[in-house]
């Protein structure tokens, strides 16, 4: 196995190739299109197109939890690559183009040919009402159709970290591909990092996936609810006893309160550094993961890696979309001066 210093990638990600469309609407608009306010509404592609055509100010952003993180690492100056399925439709072209622009290697060799019968790139329309509430209209499309043959072992072997969106392990379509990737990473001594984003812990399929995540992960990130559910912690139970003694790094994001990192019998408290009005919190946790991976892959101390995560998370809070609009490598310059090896 290559030494870390000469590996090709800081991180290789596996996740949903997903596009977000954001628009501002009235409550009457939601009623007109039969949407449940404040919830996720799963619809067919044609219904989504009908909704989008009615949005005069719609803005298009590439998304997906792992996709956002991989893009953030590239913005920080890291070397990153991504496995994920898209269609050869307009949304798929936008998703791939964003990675080309960011300098990320898109490792899935071919996109799936588009067909009107719901074979399309995964997408989510985010509808924001005047009260700032968000309603989601979405379809997964082909984004979970990642097959074992799509996984390139050499790319994982040449990475320091394998970063996986937990939903990809839950899906029957992509489960085998994720397990194959984890096995390759373990054999090559590549660190395995899972994101618990948006898992419904009440489902039996999720519980099976979480059991694998707890066993296979070197690092896990989630918000407070997700971490507590993953490790069976009650709402008011002190996490110190259960989380600090595990041979893993556990990252619990806490919104405006920042984050806590549990590692080697220590708890590192990372405060939020955001000083601006929050426009959209989408992707903040994904950017924290990006910053942490960037520092961790360079052997920075845990606390310094967390601080980079906090800076990256703050950047996306000030605008719509879950990916950075500024050069994050400039934002972390002062941290790098202190910890460059």
Phi, psi and omega in degrees: 000141179292150172290151182307323187295339181244014178289151185289322186237146167286323183206144168242130183251152173231124182190189180278127171279102194228142176244139177252138173241121184248132178213155178260132185220171175265167175297326178297326178299317180297317180295320181300324183260010174067037184257138175280119184295138176075009184236172171269123180248113180271121187229166176280166186299320183296321178295321178295321179295322178298316179296315183297322181295343180265005182254102183291334185248024184298137177241142187252128180225134171292142184220214188090135185301307180292323179300318178297315181298315181298318178297320179296321179296321177296320179295329178286346181108008180274169178256123189221156178215164189215135169255127177183150185260131175229168176261166176273045177253183183300319180296318179297321178296319178296318181297312182294322181297324179296323178289322176301316181294324182278346182084025178266137176279118177269110195269352179280115194300317184225145174276157180280132179302136180289143173216145184298337186282057174069013175265096186208166175295139178301142183207154178222125175265120180260114185254116185256121179269167184303336178276009179074004176289151181241132176243138187245131173239122191212163168219141179284336180055230183259009192293343178257009183273040179277127184255158177306325181290346177282342183278125179260108183304319185300321181298318179292317180298332182264020178243155176276328184223139169253118185249125189232133173285121186304328179301332181290336177279330179289322184295132175298329184289321187252357184305313184296323179295319180294315180298319177300315181297318179297318179298319178297315181297315181298317180296325182269004181060037174269135181292136181254125187234119179251142173255127182273011189312123168063026177282137176268099189288354178281341184277141180297321180297325178290320179299321177295319179294319181296324177299321177292318180299314180300324183278322189269342190279143165267330181220139176227137175235143175191167174284180186299318179298316184292317179294318179298318178293322182298323185248016173066037179266137175289167184300326183250002182289136178294121184285348188304313186298315184277331190261333185278343185263003179277151179273054181214164170258123182242125183247120179249109177278144188226035176061230183295346179273000178091232184204159171238139178240124181256121186199130174050050178065016179240154172239121179256121178264121182249108182286153173294144178248009180289130179238006184251166174296136180278117178270317184203125182271359180303127174089358182297315177296323178297321179287327175299316178300319180300312180296319180296314180299319180302312180290316182298319181292344176257012178064029173291156174301155182305314183296318179295320177297320177296322179295322176296320176300319180295320178295315180295320180296320182297326184299318186279349180289339186269006180206167177286148179096151186262015179236150185293146175255350178245168180282105183293337179297330177285325183293334184255014185304318183294324178292319181296325179299326182280328191242007178299131184272000000 
